[in-house]
């Protein structure tokens, strides 16, 4: 499993031109589920995202999490994060979990974020989505 977190001042996801999820200050979490991922991995990374200290405290250092800032998380499924390009220029997605395995784990990830106390908006699993965001900093952190 891989999660790419981007600190944002605003973000939204559209499907077919319709906004399906939208946040202000917070994190966009692009979530890739790999074959062999399980509930323990999902819960561990959800807790990591919720507590990831990438928001500045009074001294300007990264001291605060999305939970501490009152921000939100926009969770977006993205199997392309599991791409392998080691054998050429065309990415292979063989390591990505098939949709019937990935979707329940992605839902569990979003639910686990909520259980941690985060306000969560969601993209649409398996849909072609347009993700708009303003990356603040920029700050982008990759979690495995």
N, C-alpha and C positions, 0 to 999 in steps of 0.2 A: 504494500500500500504506500502511496506517495500523496502527500498533501502540499500544495503550493499555496502559501498564505501571503496575501498582499494587503498591506495596511492602506485603507482608503478613507477618503472624506465622503464619498458617495459611490454607490454602485447599483446596477440593476441588471436583470436578465429578462430578455424578451424571447418569446416563442411565437412565431407567426405574426410579429409586430405587436403582440400584446405583452405588457409587463406582467411577469409571473412572480417576481421577487424583487424587492428594492430595500436598500438600507442607506443610512447616512454614515456617520463615523463608525468604523469597525474594520472587519476583515472579510475579504473574499477568500474562501477556501475552495480551491480547485482540487477535487478528490479523484484519484485514480486507484481502482481496486485491482489487485493482481490475483492470479490463480494461487490458491493456498492461503489467502488472507482469511482471518477468522474474527470472531467477536472480541477476543482479547486484544488483537491488534487494533481493531476499530475503536474500542473504548480507550486504549492507551493514547492513540493519536487524537481522539476527540478531547481528552483531558489536556493534552499538550497544547492544542490549538486554543482552548479556553483560557489557559494560563500563560500563553506565550507573551512575554513582556516586551512588546515592541512599541508601546505608547510612552511618550515622554512624561516624566514626573516634573516636579517644580524645578529641579536642577538641570533639566534638559536631557537626562539620561533615559534609556529604555528601562523603565522601572514599573510600568503598569500594564496590566492585561486588558483584554476586551471586557472582562467581567468587572474590573475596577473602574473602567472609564464609562460604563453604562452603554457601550457600543453594541453593535449587532454583528452577526456573521451571516454572510450570503454563501451558502453551500451549493456548489455546482459540480455535478459528476463530469469527469473528463478522463475517459479511458486512454486518450492519447498520451497521458503522463507516463504510461507504462511502455511506451514505444522503445524498441531496441533498434539502433542504427549501426550496430557493430559490424554488420556484413554488407554495408553499402549505403546508398543514399535513400532507398525506399524504406520507411519504417516498418518494422514487423510488430504486430500487436498480439503475437502468440502468447505472451506472458500475461496479457490482460484477462481477467476473469470474464467468462461468458455472461451475458446480461442476466440470465436466470440466477446466477450466483452473486453477481455484483449488485444488483438492485436492492436486495434485502440488506446487504452490508452497508450500502450507501444510506439507506433509510435509517439503519441502526446508528450510523455515524451522526446523522443529523439529530436523531433522538437523544443520543448520548451527549451531544453538545448542549441540548436543552436541559438534560438532567444535571449538567454541570452548572447550569444557571444562565447560560447564554440565550439571548434572543436570536432566533434563527429564521431566516428566510431561505427558501430553496428554489433551485432551478428545477427543471423537469428531466428526470432520468431518461436517457436515450434520445432526447429530442435534439434537433438542431437549434442551438440557442445563440443569440447575440448577447454578449456580455459587455456592458459598458461600465467603466470604472475610472475613478480618479485616484491613482496610486500616490499616496501621500509620502513624500520623502525623496525618492521612491524607497519603499521598504518591501522587500520580497524575501521570504524565508521558505526553504524547502525542508519538509519533514518526512522521514522514512521510518 
